[in-house]
């Protein structure tokens, strides 16, 4: 990404300097078109970078380890953030988290657990 930004700045600089140093018979429409094309490519690179940083939706059910009964009201939080929620009456939860997140699952009277998401999508 940084390499592309530097390349873009270099090309923009070269176009500007060449326009000033060459005689005025340079096709100005071509230079303007080139600047527009480079600007679009620059913006497109930021769009692609944001696609890679998108969150994934994680759904799950929290159940008791002893009798496999769903647990309502369990806290499910992305470790190190305030992003989280609680399970519903059937023990279900849905969160939007980064692909490399770790979920911290806590409930009164039960041992806390941490579960790595690791980009798993069912």
Phi and psi in radians as a Rosetta constraint file:
Dihedral C 1 N 2 CA 2 C 2 CIRCULARHARMONIC -1.143 0.35
Dihedral N 2 CA 2 C 2 N 3 CIRCULARHARMONIC -0.657 0.35
Dihedral C 2 N 3 CA 3 C 3 CIRCULARHARMONIC -1.087 0.35
Dihedral N 3 CA 3 C 3 N 4 CIRCULARHARMONIC -0.734 0.35
Dihedral C 3 N 4 CA 4 C 4 CIRCULARHARMONIC -1.124 0.35
Dihedral N 4 CA 4 C 4 N 5 CIRCULARHARMONIC -0.700 0.35
Dihedral C 4 N 5 CA 5 C 5 CIRCULARHARMONIC -1.095 0.35
Dihedral N 5 CA 5 C 5 N 6 CIRCULARHARMONIC -0.763 0.35
Dihedral C 5 N 6 CA 6 C 6 CIRCULARHARMONIC -1.123 0.35
Dihedral N 6 CA 6 C 6 N 7 CIRCULARHARMONIC -0.724 0.35
Dihedral C 6 N 7 CA 7 C 7 CIRCULARHARMONIC -1.068 0.35
Dihedral N 7 CA 7 C 7 N 8 CIRCULARHARMONIC -0.752 0.35
Dihedral C 7 N 8 CA 8 C 8 CIRCULARHARMONIC -1.076 0.35
Dihedral N 8 CA 8 C 8 N 9 CIRCULARHARMONIC -0.817 0.35
Dihedral C 8 N 9 CA 9 C 9 CIRCULARHARMONIC -1.102 0.35
Dihedral N 9 CA 9 C 9 N 10 CIRCULARHARMONIC -0.703 0.35
Dihedral C 9 N 10 CA 10 C 10 CIRCULARHARMONIC -1.103 0.35
Dihedral N 10 CA 10 C 10 N 11 CIRCULARHARMONIC -0.804 0.35
Dihedral C 10 N 11 CA 11 C 11 CIRCULARHARMONIC -1.121 0.35
Dihedral N 11 CA 11 C 11 N 12 CIRCULARHARMONIC -0.706 0.35
Dihedral C 11 N 12 CA 12 C 12 CIRCULARHARMONIC -1.107 0.35
Dihedral N 12 CA 12 C 12 N 13 CIRCULARHARMONIC -0.715 0.35
Dihedral C 12 N 13 CA 13 C 13 CIRCULARHARMONIC -1.132 0.35
Dihedral N 13 CA 13 C 13 N 14 CIRCULARHARMONIC -0.794 0.35
Dihedral C 13 N 14 CA 14 C 14 CIRCULARHARMONIC -1.072 0.35
Dihedral N 14 CA 14 C 14 N 15 CIRCULARHARMONIC -0.751 0.35
Dihedral C 14 N 15 CA 15 C 15 CIRCULARHARMONIC -1.079 0.35
Dihedral N 15 CA 15 C 15 N 16 CIRCULARHARMONIC -0.726 0.35
Dihedral C 15 N 16 CA 16 C 16 CIRCULARHARMONIC -1.204 0.35
Dihedral N 16 CA 16 C 16 N 17 CIRCULARHARMONIC -0.774 0.35
Dihedral C 16 N 17 CA 17 C 17 CIRCULARHARMONIC -1.161 0.35
Dihedral N 17 CA 17 C 17 N 18 CIRCULARHARMONIC -0.754 0.35
Dihedral C 17 N 18 CA 18 C 18 CIRCULARHARMONIC -1.122 0.35
Dihedral N 18 CA 18 C 18 N 19 CIRCULARHARMONIC -0.595 0.35
Dihedral C 18 N 19 CA 19 C 19 CIRCULARHARMONIC -1.155 0.35
Dihedral N 19 CA 19 C 19 N 20 CIRCULARHARMONIC -0.621 0.35
Dihedral C 19 N 20 CA 20 C 20 CIRCULARHARMONIC -1.375 0.35
Dihedral N 20 CA 20 C 20 N 21 CIRCULARHARMONIC -0.572 0.35
Dihedral C 20 N 21 CA 21 C 21 CIRCULARHARMONIC -1.581 0.35
Dihedral N 21 CA 21 C 21 N 22 CIRCULARHARMONIC -0.458 0.35
Dihedral C 21 N 22 CA 22 C 22 CIRCULARHARMONIC -1.430 0.35
Dihedral N 22 CA 22 C 22 N 23 CIRCULARHARMONIC 2.809 0.35
Dihedral C 22 N 23 CA 23 C 23 CIRCULARHARMONIC -1.054 0.35
Dihedral N 23 CA 23 C 23 N 24 CIRCULARHARMONIC 2.824 0.35
Dihedral C 23 N 24 CA 24 C 24 CIRCULARHARMONIC -1.292 0.35
Dihedral N 24 CA 24 C 24 N 25 CIRCULARHARMONIC 0.181 0.35
Dihedral C 24 N 25 CA 25 C 25 CIRCULARHARMONIC -1.515 0.35
Dihedral N 25 CA 25 C 25 N 26 CIRCULARHARMONIC 0.175 0.35
Dihedral C 25 N 26 CA 26 C 26 CIRCULARHARMONIC -1.216 0.35
Dihedral N 26 CA 26 C 26 N 27 CIRCULARHARMONIC 2.430 0.35
Dihedral C 26 N 27 CA 27 C 27 CIRCULARHARMONIC -1.270 0.35
Dihedral N 27 CA 27 C 27 N 28 CIRCULARHARMONIC 1.836 0.35
Dihedral C 27 N 28 CA 28 C 28 CIRCULARHARMONIC -1.174 0.35
Dihedral N 28 CA 28 C 28 N 29 CIRCULARHARMONIC -0.547 0.35
Dihedral C 28 N 29 CA 29 C 29 CIRCULARHARMONIC -1.125 0.35
Dihedral N 29 CA 29 C 29 N 30 CIRCULARHARMONIC -0.650 0.35
Dihedral C 29 N 30 CA 30 C 30 CIRCULARHARMONIC -1.142 0.35
Dihedral N 30 CA 30 C 30 N 31 CIRCULARHARMONIC -0.720 0.35
Dihedral C 30 N 31 CA 31 C 31 CIRCULARHARMONIC -1.146 0.35
Dihedral N 31 CA 31 C 31 N 32 CIRCULARHARMONIC -0.749 0.35
Dihedral C 31 N 32 CA 32 C 32 CIRCULARHARMONIC -1.107 0.35
Dihedral N 32 CA 32 C 32 N 33 CIRCULARHARMONIC -0.715 0.35
Dihedral C 32 N 33 CA 33 C 33 CIRCULARHARMONIC -1.103 0.35
Dihedral N 33 CA 33 C 33 N 34 CIRCULARHARMONIC -0.713 0.35
Dihedral C 33 N 34 CA 34 C 34 CIRCULARHARMONIC -1.128 0.35
Dihedral N 34 CA 34 C 34 N 35 CIRCULARHARMONIC -0.717 0.35
Dihedral C 34 N 35 CA 35 C 35 CIRCULARHARMONIC -1.130 0.35
Dihedral N 35 CA 35 C 35 N 36 CIRCULARHARMONIC -0.701 0.35
Dihedral C 35 N 36 CA 36 C 36 CIRCULARHARMONIC -1.122 0.35
Dihedral N 36 CA 36 C 36 N 37 CIRCULARHARMONIC -0.750 0.35
Dihedral C 36 N 37 CA 37 C 37 CIRCULARHARMONIC -1.091 0.35
Dihedral N 37 CA 37 C 37 N 38 CIRCULARHARMONIC -0.757 0.35
Dihedral C 37 N 38 CA 38 C 38 CIRCULARHARMONIC -1.150 0.35
Dihedral N 38 CA 38 C 38 N 39 CIRCULARHARMONIC -0.649 0.35
Dihedral C 38 N 39 CA 39 C 39 CIRCULARHARMONIC -1.122 0.35
Dihedral N 39 CA 39 C 39 N 40 CIRCULARHARMONIC -0.729 0.35
Dihedral C 39 N 40 CA 40 C 40 CIRCULARHARMONIC -1.125 0.35
Dihedral N 40 CA 40 C 40 N 41 CIRCULARHARMONIC -0.735 0.35
Dihedral C 40 N 41 CA 41 C 41 CIRCULARHARMONIC -1.118 0.35
Dihedral N 41 CA 41 C 41 N 42 CIRCULARHARMONIC -0.658 0.35
Dihedral C 41 N 42 CA 42 C 42 CIRCULARHARMONIC -1.108 0.35
Dihedral N 42 CA 42 C 42 N 43 CIRCULARHARMONIC -0.820 0.35
Dihedral C 42 N 43 CA 43 C 43 CIRCULARHARMONIC -1.154 0.35
Dihedral N 43 CA 43 C 43 N 44 CIRCULARHARMONIC -0.636 0.35
Dihedral C 43 N 44 CA 44 C 44 CIRCULARHARMONIC -1.103 0.35
Dihedral N 44 CA 44 C 44 N 45 CIRCULARHARMONIC -0.633 0.35
Dihedral C 44 N 45 CA 45 C 45 CIRCULARHARMONIC -1.121 0.35
Dihedral N 45 CA 45 C 45 N 46 CIRCULARHARMONIC -0.649 0.35
Dihedral C 45 N 46 CA 46 C 46 CIRCULARHARMONIC -1.198 0.35
Dihedral N 46 CA 46 C 46 N 47 CIRCULARHARMONIC -0.619 0.35
Dihedral C 46 N 47 CA 47 C 47 CIRCULARHARMONIC -1.117 0.35
Dihedral N 47 CA 47 C 47 N 48 CIRCULARHARMONIC -0.767 0.35
Dihedral C 47 N 48 CA 48 C 48 CIRCULARHARMONIC -1.149 0.35
Dihedral N 48 CA 48 C 48 N 49 CIRCULARHARMONIC -0.630 0.35
Dihedral C 48 N 49 CA 49 C 49 CIRCULARHARMONIC -1.149 0.35
Dihedral N 49 CA 49 C 49 N 50 CIRCULARHARMONIC -0.633 0.35
Dihedral C 49 N 50 CA 50 C 50 CIRCULARHARMONIC -1.251 0.35
Dihedral N 50 CA 50 C 50 N 51 CIRCULARHARMONIC -0.471 0.35
Dihedral C 50 N 51 CA 51 C 51 CIRCULARHARMONIC -1.148 0.35
Dihedral N 51 CA 51 C 51 N 52 CIRCULARHARMONIC -0.679 0.35
Dihedral C 51 N 52 CA 52 C 52 CIRCULARHARMONIC -1.212 0.35
Dihedral N 52 CA 52 C 52 N 53 CIRCULARHARMONIC -0.420 0.35
Dihedral C 52 N 53 CA 53 C 53 CIRCULARHARMONIC -1.631 0.35
Dihedral N 53 CA 53 C 53 N 54 CIRCULARHARMONIC 0.137 0.35
Dihedral C 53 N 54 CA 54 C 54 CIRCULARHARMONIC -1.251 0.35
Dihedral N 54 CA 54 C 54 N 55 CIRCULARHARMONIC 2.718 0.35
Dihedral C 54 N 55 CA 55 C 55 CIRCULARHARMONIC -1.478 0.35
Dihedral N 55 CA 55 C 55 N 56 CIRCULARHARMONIC 2.800 0.35
Dihedral C 55 N 56 CA 56 C 56 CIRCULARHARMONIC -1.993 0.35
Dihedral N 56 CA 56 C 56 N 57 CIRCULARHARMONIC 2.745 0.35
Dihedral C 56 N 57 CA 57 C 57 CIRCULARHARMONIC -1.675 0.35
Dihedral N 57 CA 57 C 57 N 58 CIRCULARHARMONIC 2.193 0.35
Dihedral C 57 N 58 CA 58 C 58 CIRCULARHARMONIC -1.915 0.35
Dihedral N 58 CA 58 C 58 N 59 CIRCULARHARMONIC 2.220 0.35
Dihedral C 58 N 59 CA 59 C 59 CIRCULARHARMONIC -2.096 0.35
Dihedral N 59 CA 59 C 59 N 60 CIRCULARHARMONIC 2.569 0.35
Dihedral C 59 N 60 CA 60 C 60 CIRCULARHARMONIC -2.925 0.35
Dihedral N 60 CA 60 C 60 N 61 CIRCULARHARMONIC 3.038 0.35
Dihedral C 60 N 61 CA 61 C 61 CIRCULARHARMONIC -2.273 0.35
Dihedral N 61 CA 61 C 61 N 62 CIRCULARHARMONIC 2.306 0.35
Dihedral C 61 N 62 CA 62 C 62 CIRCULARHARMONIC -1.756 0.35
Dihedral N 62 CA 62 C 62 N 63 CIRCULARHARMONIC 2.167 0.35
Dihedral C 62 N 63 CA 63 C 63 CIRCULARHARMONIC -2.193 0.35
Dihedral N 63 CA 63 C 63 N 64 CIRCULARHARMONIC 2.752 0.35
Dihedral C 63 N 64 CA 64 C 64 CIRCULARHARMONIC -1.222 0.35
Dihedral N 64 CA 64 C 64 N 65 CIRCULARHARMONIC 2.447 0.35
Dihedral C 64 N 65 CA 65 C 65 CIRCULARHARMONIC -1.261 0.35
Dihedral N 65 CA 65 C 65 N 66 CIRCULARHARMONIC -0.407 0.35
Dihedral C 65 N 66 CA 66 C 66 CIRCULARHARMONIC -1.525 0.35
Dihedral N 66 CA 66 C 66 N 67 CIRCULARHARMONIC -0.675 0.35
Dihedral C 66 N 67 CA 67 C 67 CIRCULARHARMONIC -2.243 0.35
Dihedral N 67 CA 67 C 67 N 68 CIRCULARHARMONIC 0.160 0.35
Dihedral C 67 N 68 CA 68 C 68 CIRCULARHARMONIC 0.966 0.35
Dihedral N 68 CA 68 C 68 N 69 CIRCULARHARMONIC 0.545 0.35
Dihedral C 68 N 69 CA 69 C 69 CIRCULARHARMONIC -1.552 0.35
Dihedral N 69 CA 69 C 69 N 70 CIRCULARHARMONIC 2.441 0.35
Dihedral C 69 N 70 CA 70 C 70 CIRCULARHARMONIC -1.130 0.35
Dihedral N 70 CA 70 C 70 N 71 CIRCULARHARMONIC 2.518 0.35
Dihedral C 70 N 71 CA 71 C 71 CIRCULARHARMONIC -1.940 0.35
Dihedral N 71 CA 71 C 71 N 72 CIRCULARHARMONIC 1.984 0.35
Dihedral C 71 N 72 CA 72 C 72 CIRCULARHARMONIC -1.428 0.35
Dihedral N 72 CA 72 C 72 N 73 CIRCULARHARMONIC 2.576 0.35
Dihedral C 72 N 73 CA 73 C 73 CIRCULARHARMONIC 1.390 0.35
Dihedral N 73 CA 73 C 73 N 74 CIRCULARHARMONIC 0.312 0.35
Dihedral C 73 N 74 CA 74 C 74 CIRCULARHARMONIC -1.371 0.35
Dihedral N 74 CA 74 C 74 N 75 CIRCULARHARMONIC 2.364 0.35
Dihedral C 74 N 75 CA 75 C 75 CIRCULARHARMONIC -1.401 0.35
Dihedral N 75 CA 75 C 75 N 76 CIRCULARHARMONIC 2.172 0.35
Dihedral C 75 N 76 CA 76 C 76 CIRCULARHARMONIC -2.138 0.35
Dihedral N 76 CA 76 C 76 N 77 CIRCULARHARMONIC 1.974 0.35
Dihedral C 76 N 77 CA 77 C 77 CIRCULARHARMONIC -2.281 0.35
Dihedral N 77 CA 77 C 77 N 78 CIRCULARHARMONIC 2.505 0.35
Dihedral C 77 N 78 CA 78 C 78 CIRCULARHARMONIC -1.259 0.35
Dihedral N 78 CA 78 C 78 N 79 CIRCULARHARMONIC 2.155 0.35
Dihedral C 78 N 79 CA 79 C 79 CIRCULARHARMONIC -1.012 0.35
Dihedral N 79 CA 79 C 79 N 80 CIRCULARHARMONIC 2.294 0.35
Dihedral C 79 N 80 CA 80 C 80 CIRCULARHARMONIC 1.477 0.35
Dihedral N 80 CA 80 C 80 N 81 CIRCULARHARMONIC 0.063 0.35
Dihedral C 80 N 81 CA 81 C 81 CIRCULARHARMONIC -2.304 0.35
Dihedral N 81 CA 81 C 81 N 82 CIRCULARHARMONIC -3.124 0.35
Dihedral C 81 N 82 CA 82 C 82 CIRCULARHARMONIC -1.843 0.35
Dihedral N 82 CA 82 C 82 N 83 CIRCULARHARMONIC 0.130 0.35
Dihedral C 82 N 83 CA 83 C 83 CIRCULARHARMONIC -1.348 0.35
Dihedral N 83 CA 83 C 83 N 84 CIRCULARHARMONIC 2.064 0.35
Dihedral C 83 N 84 CA 84 C 84 CIRCULARHARMONIC -3.129 0.35
Dihedral N 84 CA 84 C 84 N 85 CIRCULARHARMONIC -2.954 0.35
Dihedral C 84 N 85 CA 85 C 85 CIRCULARHARMONIC -2.979 0.35
Dihedral N 85 CA 85 C 85 N 86 CIRCULARHARMONIC -2.977 0.35
Dihedral C 85 N 86 CA 86 C 86 CIRCULARHARMONIC -2.156 0.35
Dihedral N 86 CA 86 C 86 N 87 CIRCULARHARMONIC 2.754 0.35
Dihedral C 86 N 87 CA 87 C 87 CIRCULARHARMONIC -1.340 0.35
Dihedral N 87 CA 87 C 87 N 88 CIRCULARHARMONIC 2.683 0.35
Dihedral C 87 N 88 CA 88 C 88 CIRCULARHARMONIC -1.448 0.35
Dihedral N 88 CA 88 C 88 N 89 CIRCULARHARMONIC -2.946 0.35
Dihedral C 88 N 89 CA 89 C 89 CIRCULARHARMONIC -1.101 0.35
Dihedral N 89 CA 89 C 89 N 90 CIRCULARHARMONIC -0.428 0.35
Dihedral C 89 N 90 CA 90 C 90 CIRCULARHARMONIC -1.690 0.35
Dihedral N 90 CA 90 C 90 N 91 CIRCULARHARMONIC 0.170 0.35
Dihedral C 90 N 91 CA 91 C 91 CIRCULARHARMONIC 1.407 0.35
Dihedral N 91 CA 91 C 91 N 92 CIRCULARHARMONIC 0.174 0.35
Dihedral C 91 N 92 CA 92 C 92 CIRCULARHARMONIC -1.544 0.35
Dihedral N 92 CA 92 C 92 N 93 CIRCULARHARMONIC 2.585 0.35
Dihedral C 92 N 93 CA 93 C 93 CIRCULARHARMONIC -2.520 0.35
Dihedral N 93 CA 93 C 93 N 94 CIRCULARHARMONIC 2.735 0.35
Dihedral C 93 N 94 CA 94 C 94 CIRCULARHARMONIC -2.446 0.35
Dihedral N 94 CA 94 C 94 N 95 CIRCULARHARMONIC 2.240 0.35
Dihedral C 94 N 95 CA 95 C 95 CIRCULARHARMONIC -2.388 0.35
Dihedral N 95 CA 95 C 95 N 96 CIRCULARHARMONIC 2.592 0.35
Dihedral C 95 N 96 CA 96 C 96 CIRCULARHARMONIC -1.762 0.35
Dihedral N 96 CA 96 C 96 N 97 CIRCULARHARMONIC 2.003 0.35
Dihedral C 96 N 97 CA 97 C 97 CIRCULARHARMONIC -2.349 0.35
Dihedral N 97 CA 97 C 97 N 98 CIRCULARHARMONIC 2.761 0.35
Dihedral C 97 N 98 CA 98 C 98 CIRCULARHARMONIC -1.104 0.35
Dihedral N 98 CA 98 C 98 N 99 CIRCULARHARMONIC 2.676 0.35
Dihedral C 98 N 99 CA 99 C 99 CIRCULARHARMONIC -1.091 0.35
Dihedral N 99 CA 99 C 99 N 100 CIRCULARHARMONIC -0.441 0.35
Dihedral C 99 N 100 CA 100 C 100 CIRCULARHARMONIC -1.803 0.35
Dihedral N 100 CA 100 C 100 N 101 CIRCULARHARMONIC 0.368 0.35
Dihedral C 100 N 101 CA 101 C 101 CIRCULARHARMONIC -1.300 0.35
Dihedral N 101 CA 101 C 101 N 102 CIRCULARHARMONIC 2.817 0.35
Dihedral C 101 N 102 CA 102 C 102 CIRCULARHARMONIC -2.132 0.35
Dihedral N 102 CA 102 C 102 N 103 CIRCULARHARMONIC 2.235 0.35
Dihedral C 102 N 103 CA 103 C 103 CIRCULARHARMONIC -1.608 0.35
Dihedral N 103 CA 103 C 103 N 104 CIRCULARHARMONIC 2.310 0.35
Dihedral C 103 N 104 CA 104 C 104 CIRCULARHARMONIC -1.802 0.35
Dihedral N 104 CA 104 C 104 N 105 CIRCULARHARMONIC 2.091 0.35
Dihedral C 104 N 105 CA 105 C 105 CIRCULARHARMONIC -1.986 0.35
Dihedral N 105 CA 105 C 105 N 106 CIRCULARHARMONIC 2.064 0.35
Dihedral C 105 N 106 CA 106 C 106 CIRCULARHARMONIC -2.291 0.35
Dihedral N 106 CA 106 C 106 N 107 CIRCULARHARMONIC 2.567 0.35
Dihedral C 106 N 107 CA 107 C 107 CIRCULARHARMONIC -2.711 0.35
Dihedral N 107 CA 107 C 107 N 108 CIRCULARHARMONIC 2.439 0.35
Dihedral C 107 N 108 CA 108 C 108 CIRCULARHARMONIC -1.093 0.35
Dihedral N 108 CA 108 C 108 N 109 CIRCULARHARMONIC 2.257 0.35
Dihedral C 108 N 109 CA 109 C 109 CIRCULARHARMONIC 1.533 0.35
Dihedral N 109 CA 109 C 109 N 110 CIRCULARHARMONIC -0.035 0.35
Dihedral C 109 N 110 CA 110 C 110 CIRCULARHARMONIC -2.164 0.35
Dihedral N 110 CA 110 C 110 N 111 CIRCULARHARMONIC 2.748 0.35
Dihedral C 110 N 111 CA 111 C 111 CIRCULARHARMONIC -1.278 0.35
Dihedral N 111 CA 111 C 111 N 112 CIRCULARHARMONIC 2.331 0.35
Dihedral C 111 N 112 CA 112 C 112 CIRCULARHARMONIC -1.214 0.35
Dihedral N 112 CA 112 C 112 N 113 CIRCULARHARMONIC 2.596 0.35
Dihedral C 112 N 113 CA 113 C 113 CIRCULARHARMONIC -2.344 0.35
Dihedral N 113 CA 113 C 113 N 114 CIRCULARHARMONIC 2.680 0.35
Dihedral C 113 N 114 CA 114 C 114 CIRCULARHARMONIC -2.129 0.35
Dihedral N 114 CA 114 C 114 N 115 CIRCULARHARMONIC 2.286 0.35
Dihedral C 114 N 115 CA 115 C 115 CIRCULARHARMONIC -2.174 0.35
Dihedral N 115 CA 115 C 115 N 116 CIRCULARHARMONIC 2.192 0.35
Dihedral C 115 N 116 CA 116 C 116 CIRCULARHARMONIC -1.401 0.35
Dihedral N 116 CA 116 C 116 N 117 CIRCULARHARMONIC 2.343 0.35
Dihedral C 116 N 117 CA 117 C 117 CIRCULARHARMONIC -1.355 0.35
Dihedral N 117 CA 117 C 117 N 118 CIRCULARHARMONIC -0.812 0.35
Dihedral C 117 N 118 CA 118 C 118 CIRCULARHARMONIC 0.920 0.35
Dihedral N 118 CA 118 C 118 N 119 CIRCULARHARMONIC 0.598 0.35
Dihedral C 118 N 119 CA 119 C 119 CIRCULARHARMONIC 1.193 0.35
Dihedral N 119 CA 119 C 119 N 120 CIRCULARHARMONIC 0.265 0.35
Dihedral C 119 N 120 CA 120 C 120 CIRCULARHARMONIC -1.226 0.35
Dihedral N 120 CA 120 C 120 N 121 CIRCULARHARMONIC 2.179 0.35
Dihedral C 120 N 121 CA 121 C 121 CIRCULARHARMONIC -2.191 0.35
Dihedral N 121 CA 121 C 121 N 122 CIRCULARHARMONIC 2.118 0.35
